[in-house]
Amino acid sequence: MSFYERYVLPRLLHVAMGQADITRQRERVIPGAHGRVLEVGVGSGLNLPLYGAGVTTVAGIDPSEPLLAMAAKAAARTRHETALSPASAEALPFPDGGFDCVVSTWTLCSIPDVEGALGEIRRVLKPDGDLLFIEHGLAEDEGVRRWQHRLTPLWRRCAGGCHLDRPIRALIAGAGFEIGTLETGHLIKGPRPFTYHYRGQARIA
Ligand SMILES: C[S@@+](CC[C@H](N)C(=O)[O-])C[C@H]1O[C@@H](n2cnc3c(N)ncnc32)[C@H](O)[C@@H]1O
């Protein structure tokens, strides 16, 4: 791991992902989590204080040890039993059907094998469990899409593998989920290639 990945990127991510606009979106998603929750790409733990009384336990995974260390500090300040593990969403260290709810916030953009990860999420969810997500991705507008495709090769090198142009709805549906609720659009402020979002809930089809 480079100096940038170990010391700079985790702090940049923590600050960028803690902006008020983004926190407001988290507050629309996380209180809907329930039962045994798995959060994939838990990052620095910014969702952890937002889990509500309907949550029994939270398991959080992330491949970045520096981010997990930050998440551990956030976990220590919450009331839920939280277990954090260094793991990748493409190979979840959990049995089939063990979670009532899987949460993914701004993570599907960065996972190298996103189809593999969604297959794993499907495997560990109970048949009637919920996948709750808020993700940025491919915009509707053709002009914005062109910029997303142009910027992604450079952006992913600076931003921990983040893609601006992933078709989140199609990826989730293509992994065998039925999308229940979905809101799309430029849900936060900022340059348009970075702000098109998909916020919603899905179940195994
Ligand atoms: C933009 S950050 C978002 C962090 C957090 N989900 C949040 O809402 O603040 C992207 C996250 O995806 C994680 N990530 C990257 N590759 C991953 C993988 N293969 N499996 C799980 N998480 C991954 C990164 O380590 C990072 O924590």
Ligand as a Chemical Component Dictionary entry (heavy atoms), coordinates in Angstrom:
data_LIG
# 
_chem_comp.id                   LIG 
_chem_comp.type                 NON-POLYMER 
_chem_comp.pdbx_formal_charge   0 
_chem_comp.three_letter_code    LIG 
# 
loop_
_chem_comp_atom.comp_id 
_chem_comp_atom.atom_id 
_chem_comp_atom.alt_atom_id 
_chem_comp_atom.type_symbol 
_chem_comp_atom.charge 
_chem_comp_atom.model_Cartn_x 
_chem_comp_atom.model_Cartn_y 
_chem_comp_atom.model_Cartn_z 
_chem_comp_atom.pdbx_ordinal 
LIG C1  C1  C 0  -16.141 6.288  -1.096 1  
LIG S1  S1  S 1  -15.727 5.160  0.116  2  
LIG C2  C2  C 0  -17.273 4.996  0.982  3  
LIG C3  C3  C 0  -17.120 4.500  2.373  4  
LIG C4  C4  C 0  -18.434 4.300  3.164  5  
LIG N1  N1  N 0  -19.251 3.291  2.548  6  
LIG C5  C5  C 0  -19.205 5.564  3.337  7  
LIG O1  O1  O 0  -20.402 5.597  3.034  8  
LIG O2  O2  O -1 -18.613 6.555  3.818  9  
LIG C6  C6  C 0  -15.604 3.608  -0.774 10 
LIG C7  C7  C 0  -15.346 2.426  0.139  11 
LIG O3  O3  O 0  -15.327 1.220  -0.630 12 
LIG C8  C8  C 0  -14.355 0.395  -0.053 13 
LIG N2  N2  N 0  -13.994 -0.698 -0.967 14 
LIG C9  C9  C 0  -13.120 -0.658 -2.006 15 
LIG N3  N3  N 0  -13.002 -1.883 -2.536 16 
LIG C10 C10 C 0  -13.814 -2.701 -1.836 17 
LIG C11 C11 C 0  -14.101 -4.097 -1.898 18 
LIG N4  N4  N 0  -13.543 -4.890 -2.803 19 
LIG N5  N5  N 0  -14.982 -4.595 -0.993 20 
LIG C12 C12 C 0  -15.558 -3.809 -0.066 21 
LIG N6  N6  N 0  -15.321 -2.490 0.033  22 
LIG C13 C13 C 0  -14.453 -1.943 -0.832 23 
LIG C14 C14 C 0  -13.223 1.366  0.253  24 
LIG O4  O4  O 0  -12.233 0.839  1.103  25 
LIG C15 C15 C 0  -14.017 2.507  0.868  26 
LIG O5  O5  O 0  -14.225 2.309  2.223  27 
# 
loop_
_chem_comp_bond.comp_id 
_chem_comp_bond.atom_id_1 
_chem_comp_bond.atom_id_2 
_chem_comp_bond.value_order 
_chem_comp_bond.pdbx_ordinal 
LIG C1  S1  SING 1  
LIG S1  C2  SING 2  
LIG S1  C6  SING 3  
LIG C2  C3  SING 4  
LIG C3  C4  SING 5  
LIG C4  N1  SING 6  
LIG C4  C5  SING 7  
LIG C5  O1  DOUB 8  
LIG C5  O2  SING 9  
LIG C6  C7  SING 10 
LIG C7  O3  SING 11 
LIG C7  C15 SING 12 
LIG O3  C8  SING 13 
LIG C8  N2  SING 14 
LIG C8  C14 SING 15 
LIG N2  C9  SING 16 
LIG N2  C13 SING 17 
LIG C9  N3  DOUB 18 
LIG N3  C10 SING 19 
LIG C10 C11 SING 20 
LIG C10 C13 DOUB 21 
LIG C11 N4  SING 22 
LIG C11 N5  DOUB 23 
LIG N5  C12 SING 24 
LIG C12 N6  DOUB 25 
LIG N6  C13 SING 26 
LIG C14 O4  SING 27 
LIG C14 C15 SING 28 
LIG C15 O5  SING 29 
# 
